[in-house]
Amino acid sequence: MKLLCFLIALFAAQCFSNPISAAVVPSVEQRVADLEAYIRNTAPEHSLRGETGPGHNGWMMLSAGLVLFMTLPGLALFYGGLVRRKNVLSVMAQCLGLSGIVIILWWACGYSLSFAKGTPFIGGLQWSFLRGVTADPNPDYGPWVSHNVYAMYQLMFAIITPALIVGAIAERMRFSALMLFCTLWMFLVYFPVAHMMWASDGWMNGLWNAQAGVRAIDFAGGIVVHMTSGWSALVLCLLLGRRRGFGREAIVPHSMVLCMVGTGMLWFGWYGFNAGSAVAADKVAANAFTATTLSAGVGLCAWALLEKILRGRPSVLGMCSGAVAGLATITPASGFVTPTGAILIGLIAGVSTFFACGKLKSFFRYDDSLDTFGVHAVGGTLGSLMVGFLASSEMNPNLVTLLKPLIGHSLWLEQLKAAGLVLVLSIGVTAGLYWVIDRLIGCRVSEDIENQGLDLAEHGEDGYTR
């Protein structure tokens, strides 16, 4: 019996001492190296490979919620306050309806077309129905953030982009026509532009793709969000035509209270929009947070001062518009510029959008109902160009990885190329889609419905009890 026990013990010792079967235990140095990688937001190489970082992951889930908060209820209230009483529910319904549609598209194939590897211009379908998009990190988009959290974060950008278009066509476009237009527009404009600018193999992703044809940068969506929606909005409002009575009778906001509340919600949510685009709770996010605040404040003050000088008094609407203009214009530059650069961008944002929404709009007499073009297209385009002059590797060390020769020199030319391509794509696709949809189902409501208001005619509801 003693001999048998000895043989068993000897066999067990041989099994557990076998280096092939023994688990490799990371050393203390390797564990410390991975913890340092977590602090620095770089990829882990040892014990924590494939793990998510609770701080970074938590920040990204919060940021996703903040960006959704920008649309629902922020943008809905902002736009709802600016239209007439009889149309308040219609713009809210449009924002809400687009949120549902884009969520389904994103799950089905939108995320895959935007971010999966494919061609330089559009992604493949390997992530359709979010197959393979798990809670493990995808190192292409964030070494410490769950892939599915990153996908949901980017979904919120996809939701707000077509919702911005609502502001240009408010009070006169059919709900069904807008839903169809935006569905097709996502495939032809948003998904390709998001892939080109932000996908790891995107044609215009100068920050991370060494093979990029255009070496541009867009930190949080000046090109992808504001330019695409803003320039498309201009074309759509021109093709739809002016609202009845435009230029002959006063068409004024029915509730500046709702507009002001919506502005505050947009500003609050914008921290997730810009600082969240660092895809980590790190120094780059902190710099973007600072730049966002400074630009918004300067844009607000610039509008107020110009109104005081030219019109005798600042308006709440002007201050709200200036704040949103400052936010939109700093978006592409927020994670790349110094505080002084953010102040300059905010000043340019306030002045340029003030004259775009006032002088330019009145001179050409186009009916951009709620100034989507004047604020988002003008602001997004200028911000995308300004970052080419003001980007600083001191604020974002990632700039020296592939773009070091361009910083302070010719980066603005790359920005101009990217902005020009997106401008032409947005205009051309919008015009073509309008032509098709208008002939299929009609885009504009009838004169009777417009006079009655879209709330009752399109949704059978009234925003207020009478």
Secondary structure by P-SEA (a helix, b strand, c coil): caaaaaaaaaaaaaaaaccccccccccaaaaaaaaaaaaacccccccccccccaaaaaaaaaaaaaaaaaaacaaaaaaaaacccccaaaaaaaaaaaaaaaaaaaaaccccccccccccccccccccccccccccccccccccccaaaaaaaaaaaaaaccccccccccccccaaaaaaaaaaaaaccaaaaaaacccccccccccccccccccccccccccccaaaaaaaaaaaaaaacccccccccccccccaaaaaaaaaaaaaacccccccccccccaaaaaaaaaaaaaaaaaaaaaaaaaaacccbbbaaaaaaaaaaaaaaaccccccccaaaaaaaaaaaaaaaaaaacaaaaaacccccccccccaaaaaaaaaaaaaacccccccccccccccccccccaaaaaaaaaaaaaaaaaaaaaaaaaaaaacccccccaaaaaacccccccccccccc
